[in-house]
Amino acid sequence: MLKRLISYFKKEKDNTPSDMKYLIVGLGNIGEEYDQTRHNVGFEVLDTIAKRNEVRFEEERYGGVARFKFKARSFIMLKPNTYVNLSGRAINYWMQKEKIPLSNLLVVVDDLALPFGTLRLKTKGGDAGHNGLKSIQSTLGSAAYSRLRFGIGNEFQRGRQVDFVLGKWSDEEWTELMERTKVAEDIIKAFATVGAAQAMSQFNNK
């Protein structure tokens, strides 16, 4: 009987209105070989948020999912298990399942064009050659979704971009990264509570 009750409450639907639900997606690749690599900074941000809000990721369809509430908003965090190049498939599924509008989608993505640790919130834009963003735009049929660009720098020699992106952080970078993920959490919560415009005004110049 106890197991049935636990199962029931786990499957109980979130009754939060759709306009108060937010899908926060961290882009990255699954597998130990990708742990703590620059391309997985989206995963690191979501892991930090999960830890600070005392929730855990559970494997569900198309990825690990963790949920928490903040100021009456319901946050659904997704770490796709489709690998970066097929991220759009996972995002589309969870948007449909949870009936989340495009305006309430926020994707956390690594960005070579920004200095390490720089954070920029945008409400639309191109894919900048990022295969994950290409997949999302192609699947959703729109580039008008918000993304939090997390700068990973571009300190690599010509022709070594892939090695750099899939390379691991140095110990010094990792320490600073953990501090910047906390700022990323503040931006994400502001995005949902005060709106994208005010969040951009508050954080994009820091």
Backbone hydrogen bonds in HBPLUS format (Angstrom, degrees):
<---DONOR---> <-ACCEPTOR-->    atom                        ^
c    i                          cat <-CA-CA->   ^        H-A-AA   ^      H-
h    n   atom  resd res      DA  || num        DHA   H-A  angle D-A-AA Bond
n    s   type  num  typ     dist DA aas  dist angle  dist       angle   num
A0005-LEU N   A0001-MET O   3.02 MM   4  6.40 155.8  2.08 151.7 158.0     1
A0006-ILE N   A0002-LEU O   2.98 MM   4  6.27 162.1  2.01 154.1 158.7     2
A0007-SER N   A0003-LYS O   2.95 MM   4  6.10 160.7  1.99 146.1 151.6     3
A0008-TYR N   A0004-ARG O   2.84 MM   4  6.05 150.3  1.93 145.2 153.9     4
A0009-PHE N   A0005-LEU O   3.01 MM   4  6.28 167.2  2.03 156.0 157.2     5
A0010-LYS N   A0006-ILE O   3.05 MM   4  6.21 149.8  2.14 145.8 154.4     6
A0011-LYS N   A0007-SER O   3.12 MM   4  6.28 145.5  2.24 141.7 150.0     7
A0011-LYS N   A0008-TYR O   3.13 MM   3  5.27 123.7  2.46  96.7 110.6     8
A0012-GLU N   A0008-TYR O   2.91 MM   4  6.00 115.3  2.34 140.0 157.7     9
A0020-MET N   A0017-PRO O   2.88 MM   3  5.43 160.3  1.92 119.4 125.6    10
A0021-LYS N   A0018-SER O   3.16 MM   3  5.21 166.2  2.18 109.6 111.3    11
A0074-SER N   A0020-MET O   2.94 MM  54  6.28 167.8  1.96 158.5 162.6    12
A0022-TYR N   A0074-SER O   2.84 MM  52  6.21 157.7  1.89 168.7 173.3    13
A0076-ILE N   A0022-TYR O   2.82 MM  54  6.05 167.4  1.84 175.6 177.0    14
A0023-LEU N   A0104-ASN O   3.05 MM  81  6.39 150.9  2.13 148.9 158.1    15
A0106-LEU N   A0023-LEU O   2.99 MM  83  6.34 161.1  2.03 167.2 166.9    16
A0024-ILE N   A0076-ILE O   2.87 MM  52  6.07 160.2  1.91 146.3 153.1    17
A0078-LEU N   A0024-ILE O   2.85 MM  54  6.21 158.1  1.90 155.9 160.7    18
A0025-VAL N   A0106-LEU O   2.87 MM  81  6.25 165.4  1.90 159.5 164.6    19
A0108-VAL N   A0025-VAL O   2.68 MM  83  6.01 170.0  1.69 169.3 172.4    20
A0026-GLY N   A0078-LEU O   3.07 MM  52  6.42 160.0  2.11 162.1 167.8    21
A0027-LEU N   A0108-VAL O   3.10 MM  81  6.23 172.3  2.11 169.4 168.1    22
A0034-TYR N   A0031-GLY O   3.01 MM   3  5.68 159.1  2.06 118.6 125.0    23
A0035-ASP N   A0032-GLU O   3.09 MM   3  5.19 158.9  2.14 106.4 113.0    24
A0037-THR N   A0034-TYR O   3.26 MM   3  5.57 134.9  2.48 140.6 131.0    25
A0169-TRP N   A0036-GLN O   3.21 MM 133  6.40 151.1  2.30 165.3 167.0    26
A0040-ASN N   A0037-THR O   3.03 MM   3  5.46 151.7  2.11 110.7 119.5    27
A0038-ARG N   A0167-GLY O   3.05 MM 129  6.24 151.3  2.14 172.2 172.4    28
A0041-VAL N   A0038-ARG O   3.29 MM   3  5.60 150.1  2.38 120.6 117.6    29
A0039-HIS N   A0165-VAL O   2.93 MM 126  5.36 130.6  2.18 164.0 155.9    30
A0043-PHE N   A0040-ASN O   2.98 MM   3  5.35 123.6  2.31 107.3 120.6    31
A0044-GLU N   A0040-ASN O   3.17 MM   4  6.58 155.3  2.23 149.5 156.8    32
A0045-VAL N   A0041-VAL O   3.01 MM   4  6.28 156.0  2.07 151.0 155.8    33
A0046-LEU N   A0042-GLY O   3.25 MM   4  6.50 165.4  2.27 146.8 149.9    34
A0047-ASP N   A0043-PHE O   2.84 MM   4  6.08 153.6  1.91 151.7 160.0    35
A0048-THR N   A0044-GLU O   2.99 MM   4  6.19 154.8  2.05 147.2 153.1    36
A0049-ILE N   A0045-VAL O   3.06 MM   4  6.38 159.7  2.10 149.3 154.6    37
A0050-ALA N   A0046-LEU O   2.89 MM   4  6.08 161.5  1.93 149.9 154.9    38
A0051-LYS N   A0047-ASP O   3.01 MM   4  6.19 161.0  2.05 147.0 151.8    39
A0052-ARG N   A0048-THR O   2.97 MM   4  6.18 164.4  1.99 153.3 157.4    40
A0053-ASN N   A0049-ILE O   2.96 MM   4  6.04 136.4  2.15 144.4 155.5    41
A0055-VAL N   A0050-ALA O   2.92 MM   5  5.03 170.3  1.93 144.5 147.8    42
A0054-GLU N   A0051-LYS O   3.24 MM   3  5.01 162.0  2.28  99.3 103.8    43
A0058-GLU N   A0065-VAL O   2.93 MM   7  5.36 158.9  1.98 135.0 138.5    44
A0065-VAL N   A0058-GLU O   2.88 MM   7  5.36 162.2  1.91 140.7 144.2    45
A0060-GLU N   A0063-GLY O   2.87 MM   3  5.61 172.5  1.88 157.4 158.7    46
A0063-GLY N   A0060-GLU O   3.20 MM   3  5.61 166.3  2.21 131.0 128.4    47
A0081-ASN N   A0062-TYR O   3.00 MM  19  5.51 154.4  2.07 114.7 119.1    48
A0064-GLY N   A0079-LYS O   3.04 MM  15  5.11 150.5  2.13 142.5 138.5    49
A0079-LYS N   A0064-GLY O   2.90 MM  15  5.11 160.7  1.94 151.3 156.3    50
A0066-ALA N   A0077-MET O   3.04 MM  11  5.20 153.7  2.11 139.5 147.1    51
A0077-MET N   A0066-ALA O   2.79 MM  11  5.20 171.4  1.80 172.4 169.6    52
A0068-PHE N   A0075-PHE O   3.13 MM   7  5.41 153.1  2.20 142.7 150.2    53
A0075-PHE N   A0068-PHE O   2.82 MM   7  5.41 170.6  1.83 175.8 178.7    54
A0070-PHE N   A0073-ARG O   2.98 MM   3  5.27 154.0  2.04 143.1 151.5    55
A0073-ARG N   A0070-PHE O   2.93 MM   3  5.27 161.1  1.97 117.5 122.4    56
A0086-LEU N   A0083-TYR O   3.13 MM   3  5.93 162.2  2.16 125.2 130.1    57
A0087-SER N   A0084-VAL O   3.12 MM   3  5.23 156.6  2.17 124.5 120.0    58
A0089-ARG N   A0086-LEU O   3.18 MM   3  5.88 143.4  2.32 117.7 125.1    59
A0091-ILE N   A0087-SER O   3.12 MM   4  6.39 168.8  2.14 159.7 163.1    60
A0092-ASN N   A0088-GLY O   2.92 MM   4  5.94 167.1  1.94 150.2 153.8    61
A0093-TYR N   A0089-ARG O   3.20 MM   4  6.34 157.7  2.25 142.4 148.1    62
A0094-TRP N   A0090-ALA O   3.14 MM   4  6.42 165.4  2.16 154.3 156.8    63
A0095-MET N   A0091-ILE O   2.93 MM   4  6.10 152.8  2.00 154.2 162.2    64
A0096-GLN N   A0092-ASN O   3.07 MM   4  6.20 159.7  2.11 146.5 151.6    65
A0097-LYS N   A0093-TYR O   2.88 MM   4  6.07 162.6  1.91 150.1 155.7    66
A0098-GLU N   A0094-TRP O   3.01 MM   4  5.88 164.4  2.04 140.0 144.1    67
A0099-LYS N   A0095-MET O   2.87 MM   4  5.48 110.1  2.37 129.8 144.6    68
A0100-ILE N   A0095-MET O   2.97 MM   5  4.87 152.1  2.05 135.1 143.1    69
A0099-LYS N   A0096-GLN O   3.34 MM   3  4.95 148.7  2.44  91.7 100.6    70
A0104-ASN N   A0101-PRO O   2.88 MM   3  5.46 157.0  1.94 117.2 124.8    71
A0105-LEU N   A0102-LEU O   3.18 MM   3  5.39 158.7  2.23 116.2 115.1    72
A0107-VAL N   A0146-SER O   3.05 MM  39  6.41 155.7  2.11 132.2 137.8    73
A0148-LEU N   A0107-VAL O   2.72 MM  41  6.02 155.6  1.77 144.4 152.1    74
A0109-VAL N   A0148-LEU O   3.05 MM  39  6.26 162.2  2.08 149.4 153.6    75
A0150-PHE N   A0109-VAL O   2.84 MM  41  5.97 168.2  1.85 166.6 167.3    76
A0111-ASP N   A0150-PHE O   2.91 MM  39  5.58 139.4  2.07 145.0 137.9    77
A0152-ILE N   A0111-ASP O   3.01 MM  41  5.81 160.2  2.05 139.0 140.0    78
A0153-GLY N   A0114-LEU O   2.99 MM  39  5.67 143.4  2.13 170.5 163.8    79
A0118-THR N   A0115-PRO O   3.04 MM   3  5.68 166.3  2.06 142.2 144.3    80
A0117-GLY N   A0151-GLY O   2.91 MM  34  5.21 150.8  1.99 142.6 133.0    81
A0151-GLY N   A0118-THR O   2.75 MM  33  4.86 179.2  1.75 158.9 158.8    82
A0120-ARG N   A0149-ARG O   3.02 MM  29  5.08 155.6  2.08 141.9 149.0    83
A0149-ARG N   A0120-ARG O   2.78 MM  29  5.08 158.6  1.82 160.5 153.6    84
A0122-LYS N   A0147-ARG O   2.97 MM  25  5.47 160.9  2.00 158.0 164.3    85
A0147-ARG N   A0122-LYS O   2.84 MM  25  5.47 155.2  1.90 151.9 158.8    86
A0130-HIS N   A0127-ASP O   2.79 MM   3  5.46 168.6  1.81 128.4 131.7    87
A0134-LYS N   A0130-HIS O   2.97 MM   4  6.26 152.8  2.05 152.0 160.8    88
A0135-SER N   A0131-ASN O   3.03 MM   4  6.19 156.7  2.09 142.0 147.1    89
A0136-ILE N   A0132-GLY O   3.06 MM   4  6.36 155.4  2.13 145.4 152.1    90
A0137-GLN N   A0133-LEU O   2.93 MM   4  6.09 172.2  1.94 154.1 155.9    91
A0138-SER N   A0134-LYS O   2.96 MM   4  6.06 162.0  1.99 149.1 154.6    92
A0139-THR N   A0135-SER O   2.94 MM   4  6.03 160.1  1.98 146.8 152.3    93
A0140-LEU N   A0136-ILE O   2.86 MM   4  5.92 169.9  1.87 156.9 160.1    94
A0141-GLY N   A0137-GLN O   2.81 MM   4  5.44 131.2  2.05 134.8 146.5    95
A0156-PHE N   A0154-ASN O   2.90 MM   2  5.67 136.2  2.09 104.7  91.6    96
A0160-ARG N   A0157-GLN O   2.93 MM   3  5.47 152.9  2.01 145.5 144.1    97
A0164-PHE N   A0160-ARG O   3.01 MM   4  6.24 152.6  2.09 150.5 158.5    98
A0165-VAL N   A0161-GLN O   2.88 MM   4  6.13 170.2  1.89 160.9 162.4    99
A0166-LEU N   A0162-VAL O   2.95 MM   4  6.04 162.2  1.98 151.9 156.8   100
A0167-GLY N   A0164-PHE O   3.08 MM   3  4.90 155.4  2.15  98.8 106.0   101
A0174-TRP N   A0170-SER O   2.85 MM   4  6.06 159.1  1.89 154.0 160.1   102
A0175-THR N   A0171-ASP O   3.16 MM   4  6.38 155.3  2.22 145.4 150.2   103
A0176-GLU N   A0172-GLU O   3.26 MM   4  6.57 164.2  2.29 149.7 153.1   104
A0177-LEU N   A0173-GLU O   2.71 MM   4  5.86 153.0  1.78 152.1 161.5   105
A0178-MET N   A0174-TRP O   3.08 MM   4  6.30 154.2  2.15 148.1 151.8   106
A0179-GLU N   A0176-GLU O   3.09 MM   3  5.27 125.7  2.40 100.2 113.8   107
A0180-ARG N   A0176-GLU O   3.04 MM   4  6.40 154.5  2.11 150.9 158.5   108
A0181-THR N   A0177-LEU O   2.88 MM   4  6.17 143.2  2.02 152.1 162.6   109
A0182-LYS N   A0179-GLU O   3.22 MM   3  5.42 134.1  2.44  98.4 109.9   110
A0184-ALA N   A0180-ARG O   2.94 MM   4  6.28 153.2  2.01 146.2 154.2   111
A0185-GLU N   A0181-THR O   3.04 MM   4  6.32 144.6  2.17 138.4 146.8   112
A0186-ASP N   A0182-LYS O   3.22 MM   4  6.60 152.8  2.30 141.2 147.4   113
A0186-ASP N   A0183-VAL O   3.03 MM   3  5.06 112.9  2.50  95.4 111.2   114
A0187-ILE N   A0183-VAL O   2.99 MM   4  6.38 153.8  2.06 151.9 159.2   115
A0188-ILE N   A0184-ALA O   2.95 MM   4  6.20 161.9  1.98 152.1 156.6   116
A0189-LYS N   A0185-GLU O   2.97 MM   4  6.20 163.6  2.00 155.0 158.8   117
A0190-ALA N   A0186-ASP O   2.94 MM   4  6.09 151.8  2.02 142.3 150.7   118
A0191-PHE N   A0187-ILE O   2.82 MM   4  6.04 154.5  1.89 151.2 158.4   119
A0192-ALA N   A0188-ILE O   3.31 MM   4  6.61 147.9  2.42 141.6 148.1   120
A0193-THR N   A0189-LYS O   2.98 MM   4  6.14 143.6  2.11 143.1 153.8   121
A0194-VAL N   A0190-ALA O   2.85 MM   4  5.38 160.8  1.89 141.9 148.5   122
A0199-ALA N   A0195-GLY O   3.05 MM   4  6.16 156.8  2.10 150.2 157.6   123
A0200-MET N   A0196-ALA O   2.84 MM   4  6.00 159.0  1.88 154.6 159.4   124
A0201-SER N   A0197-ALA O   3.07 MM   4  6.29 159.4  2.11 145.2 150.8   125
A0202-GLN N   A0198-GLN O   2.92 MM   4  6.06 148.7  2.01 144.5 152.9   126
A0203-PHE N   A0199-ALA O   2.95 MM   4  6.02 155.9  2.01 151.5 156.8   127
A0204-ASN N   A0200-MET O   2.91 MM   4  5.12 157.1  1.96 136.2 143.0   128
A0206-LYS N   A0203-PHE O   3.07 MM   3  5.49 167.6  2.09 120.6 123.1   129
